[in-house]
Amino acid sequence: MLIVVLGIPSAFASWGVEVVRSLAQSAHPDLQMRWIDRADSFDPDNATPLLICSQFPSRSLRQALPMHQAPMIVFTTTGIDAVAHQRQFQPGLIEAVRTIGASVALIGDCRPQKRALLLDATTAPSEGIMIQAIAHHIGCGIAADAVDAVLASVGPMPQQTASTFTEAEEGIVTLVLENGIAHLRDAGVPLRSIWPHRVFFSGDRPNEEAPLVMDATGGSRVLYYGPYFHLAEGRWRAKLTLGFTKEAVGLPLKMAAFGPGLLGEARLRPRQEGIFAAQFSFLVSEPENPVEFHVRTEEGAIEGRIALGQVELSHLGHAQQAS
């Protein structure tokens, strides 16, 4: 017997794992519980009942799941709740967003909508109904009076983590994560992510947040880089919104995506001042690795300024679909 539980890091997912464990062990006392992280191998022992839990399913686990008709439960929540929870362990906003984004991308690559029971903290039914639904999904019948015993063992469903985000921080979390989480719940929602300029770093001041507008004066160099966020496997289109002053007209730029090797690139030479969009596509084949963008000048400049507004990313499908 094999049961798989996936969850975006949150108090709700932690509680859900304990519910599944309690129910499964009541029916299978010899059940073994195993956590799988993004670099772990997965080789199930068919003779041993297994409960596999993961926030960051590894490639080995993702590849093995289609070969097993195992019941799967996925626990999701809002990006705000997940990042607020993660900041208890990673106080930096960008680091916490990066971690939650990795979880969303890797769980999404399991394509859980086809066979999973999806439970979300914002729309979850009552504790009793949810416990009974989980029990039914994993094939462990449970009497109504046994629900109280499970709750006594795992405790009540937790409240969402209180957010202390500023309005700007909440905007970053929403733009980067919420569409990916919506797609995780419903595969019919187009998969996109928007990375605003505040998540990028300054090439002139490494590890510092990049300003909206950069001075291009000086030699050829990287002006913007980062943000090292994760994207689901497949082909993506990047649309960069860039602005140029009249002094920057004619200055050649190169935009590139890495993850870790070069994934794709494009060049742009503005013919007039203003705001323009540059687009190129690239293939993500290793979603375990974060994606980094570079925006660089390819020639030295005497004067001129360049702005990066945002990078809008749209999933075009998996490689065989997009080819």
C-alpha positions in Angstrom: 0.0 0.0 0.0 1.2 3.5 -0.9 -0.3 6.8 0.1 1.2 10.1 -1.1 0.7 13.5 0.7 1.9 16.7 -0.9 1.6 20.1 0.7 2.7 23.7 0.3 4.6 24.6 3.5 1.9 25.9 6.0 0.4 25.1 9.3 -2.6 23.6 7.4 -0.5 21.2 5.5 1.4 20.1 8.6 -2.0 19.4 10.3 -3.2 17.5 7.2 -0.2 15.2 7.2 -0.9 14.3 10.8 -4.5 13.5 10.0 -3.5 11.2 7.1 -0.9 9.5 9.3 -3.4 8.9 12.1 -6.0 7.5 9.7 -3.6 5.3 7.8 -1.9 3.9 10.9 -5.2 3.0 12.4 -5.9 0.7 9.5 -2.2 -0.3 8.9 -0.3 -0.4 12.2 2.9 -1.4 10.3 2.7 1.7 8.2 6.1 3.5 7.6 6.2 7.3 7.1 8.9 8.8 4.9 9.6 12.4 4.0 11.0 13.0 0.4 12.9 16.2 -0.3 13.8 17.6 -3.7 17.1 15.6 -4.0 15.9 12.3 -2.5 15.5 9.1 -4.4 12.2 7.2 -4.2 12.1 3.4 -4.5 9.0 2.0 -2.8 9.0 -1.3 -1.1 5.8 -3.0 -2.3 5.8 -5.2 0.7 5.7 -2.4 3.3 2.8 0.0 3.7 4.2 3.5 3.0 3.1 7.0 3.7 5.1 9.3 1.5 5.0 13.0 2.4 6.7 15.9 0.5 6.7 19.6 0.3 9.3 19.5 -2.5 8.7 16.2 -4.5 12.0 15.1 -6.0 12.4 14.1 -9.7 12.6 10.5 -8.6 9.2 10.7 -6.9 7.6 12.8 -9.6 8.6 10.2 -12.2 7.5 7.3 -10.1 4.0 8.5 -9.3 2.4 7.9 -12.7 3.4 4.2 -12.4 1.5 3.8 -9.1 -2.2 4.1 -8.6 -1.6 5.4 -5.2 -4.2 7.7 -3.5 -2.8 11.3 -3.3 -3.8 14.2 -1.1 -2.6 17.7 -1.7 -2.9 20.5 0.8 -2.8 24.1 -0.5 -3.3 27.5 1.0 -2.9 31.1 -0.2 0.5 32.5 -1.1 0.2 35.1 1.7 -0.5 32.4 4.3 2.3 30.1 3.0 4.9 32.9 2.9 3.9 34.2 6.3 4.3 30.7 7.7 7.7 30.3 6.0 9.0 33.6 7.3 9.1 32.0 10.8 12.1 30.1 9.4 13.3 32.5 6.6 12.7 36.1 7.7 13.6 37.5 4.3 10.7 38.0 2.1 12.4 37.0 -1.2 13.9 33.9 0.4 10.5 32.8 1.7 8.8 33.5 -1.6 11.5 31.5 -3.3 10.9 28.5 -1.0 7.2 28.5 -1.5 7.5 29.0 -5.2 9.8 25.9 -5.4 7.1 23.9 -3.6 4.3 25.1 -5.9 6.4 24.3 -9.0 7.4 20.8 -7.9 4.0 19.8 -6.6 2.5 21.1 -9.8 4.8 18.9 -11.9 3.1 15.9 -10.2 -0.1 17.0 -12.1 -2.2 16.1 -9.0 -5.5 17.3 -10.5 -5.8 14.0 -12.3 -6.1 11.8 -9.2 -5.6 13.8 -6.0 -7.9 14.9 -3.3 -7.2 18.7 -3.2 -7.9 20.4 0.1 -7.3 24.2 0.5 -7.1 26.1 3.8 -9.4 28.8 2.5 -12.2 26.5 1.3 -11.8 23.6 3.6 -15.0 22.0 4.9 -15.5 21.3 8.6 -12.8 19.2 10.3 -15.2 16.2 10.6 -16.2 16.3 6.9 -12.5 16.7 5.9 -11.4 13.8 8.0 -14.1 11.6 6.5 -13.2 12.7 3.0 -9.5 11.8 3.5 -10.4 8.5 5.1 -12.6 7.6 2.1 -10.0 8.7 -0.4 -7.2 6.6 1.1 -9.6 3.6 1.6 -9.7 3.7 5.4 -13.3 3.5 6.5 -14.1 5.5 9.6 -17.1 5.7 11.8 -18.6 9.1 12.7 -17.7 8.7 16.3 -14.0 7.9 15.4 -13.6 11.5 14.0 -13.4 12.8 17.6 -10.5 10.3 18.3 -8.6 11.6 15.3 -9.1 15.2 16.4 -8.0 14.3 19.9 -4.8 12.9 18.4 -3.9 15.7 16.0 -5.6 18.7 17.5 -7.9 21.2 15.8 -7.3 22.6 12.3 -5.0 25.6 12.7 -5.8 29.1 11.8 -3.9 30.7 8.9 -0.7 32.4 9.9 -1.1 36.1 10.8 0.4 38.3 8.1 2.6 41.3 8.9 3.2 42.2 5.3 3.3 45.8 4.0 1.2 46.6 1.0 4.2 46.4 -1.3 5.3 43.0 0.1 1.8 41.6 -0.2 1.8 42.7 -3.8 5.0 40.8 -4.5 3.7 37.6 -3.0 0.4 37.9 -5.0 2.1 38.6 -8.3 4.7 35.8 -8.0 2.7 33.0 -6.4 -1.1 33.3 -6.5 -1.6 32.3 -10.1 0.6 29.2 -9.7 -1.4 28.1 -6.7 -4.6 28.7 -8.5 -3.3 26.5 -11.4 -2.3 23.9 -8.8 -6.0 23.7 -7.7 -7.4 23.9 -11.2 -5.3 22.9 -14.2 -7.7 25.0 -16.4 -6.2 28.2 -15.0 -3.4 29.4 -17.3 -0.1 29.1 -15.5 1.7 32.5 -15.2 3.9 34.4 -12.8 4.8 38.1 -12.7 8.2 39.1 -11.2 8.2 42.8 -10.4 11.4 44.9 -10.5 11.6 44.8 -6.7 12.5 41.1 -6.7 15.6 41.7 -8.9 19.1 42.6 -7.7 21.3 45.5 -8.8 24.3 44.5 -11.0 26.1 47.5 -9.7 25.4 46.6 -6.0 25.2 42.8 -5.8 22.7 41.4 -3.4 20.9 44.7 -3.0 17.4 45.3 -4.4 17.6 46.9 -7.8 16.0 50.3 -8.3 13.3 50.7 -10.9 15.7 52.8 -13.0 19.4 52.1 -13.5 22.1 54.4 -14.8 23.6 52.7 -17.9 26.6 55.0 -17.9 29.9 53.1 -18.0 31.1 49.9 -19.5 29.2 46.9 -20.7 27.7 45.1 -17.7 24.8 43.3 -16.0 22.3 45.9 -14.8 19.6 43.6 -13.3 19.9 39.9 -12.2 17.9 37.4 -10.2 15.5 36.6 -8.6 16.3 32.8 -8.5 12.6 31.8 -8.4 11.5 28.3 -9.5 9.3 27.6 -12.5 7.4 24.4 -13.4 8.8 22.1 -16.1 8.0 23.0 -19.7 8.3 25.8 -22.2 7.9 29.4 -20.9 7.6 32.8 -22.6 9.2 35.8 -20.8 7.9 39.3 -21.5 10.2 42.0 -20.1 8.8 45.5 -19.8 11.7 47.9 -20.3 12.0 51.7 -20.4 14.7 53.9 -22.1 15.6 57.5 -21.9 16.4 59.3 -25.1 20.1 59.1 -24.2 19.9 55.3 -24.1 18.5 55.1 -27.6 20.6 52.7 -29.7 22.3 51.0 -26.8 22.2 47.3 -27.3 20.8 45.1 -24.5 20.9 41.4 -24.0 18.2 39.6 -21.9 19.0 36.0 -20.9 17.5 33.3 -18.6 19.7 30.7 -16.8 18.7 27.6 -14.8 21.6 26.8 -14.2 22.9 26.8 -17.9 21.7 29.2 -20.5 18.0 28.6 -21.2 17.2 31.3 -23.7 18.1 34.9 -24.7 17.1 37.8 -26.7 18.6 41.2 -27.9 17.1 44.6 -28.1 18.3 47.9 -29.5 15.8 50.7 -28.8 15.1 53.0 -31.7 13.4 55.7 -29.6 12.8 56.6 -26.0 9.8 55.1 -24.2 8.6 51.8 -22.7 8.9 48.6 -24.8 8.4 44.9 -24.3 11.0 42.3 -25.2 10.0 38.6 -25.5 11.7 35.3 -25.8 10.9 31.7 -24.9 12.9 29.1 -23.0 12.6 25.5 -21.8 12.7 24.5 -18.1 13.7 20.9 -17.8 15.1 21.0 -14.3 12.5 22.8 -12.1 14.6 21.9 -9.0 17.0 24.6 -10.2 16.0 28.3 -9.8 15.8 30.6 -12.8 17.9 33.7 -13.0 17.5 36.5 -15.5 20.2 38.9 -16.7 19.6 42.3 -18.3 22.9 43.6 -19.5 24.3 46.3 -21.8 26.5 45.0 -24.6 28.3 48.2 -25.2 29.6 51.0 -23.0 27.5 54.1 -22.6 28.3 57.7 -22.0 24.9 58.5 -20.6 21.4 57.1 -20.5 19.1 55.3 -18.1 17.2 52.0 -18.4 14.2 50.7 -16.4 13.0 47.2 -15.8 9.3 47.2 -14.9 8.6 43.5 -14.6 9.0 40.1 -16.2 5.8 38.4 -17.0 6.1 34.6 -17.5 3.6 32.4 -19.3 3.7 28.6 -19.4 3.3 27.5 -23.0 3.0 23.8 -22.2 5.2 20.8 -21.7 8.0 20.2 -24.2 6.1 17.7 -26.3 3.0 19.9 -26.3 4.8 23.1 -27.2 7.1 21.7 -29.9 
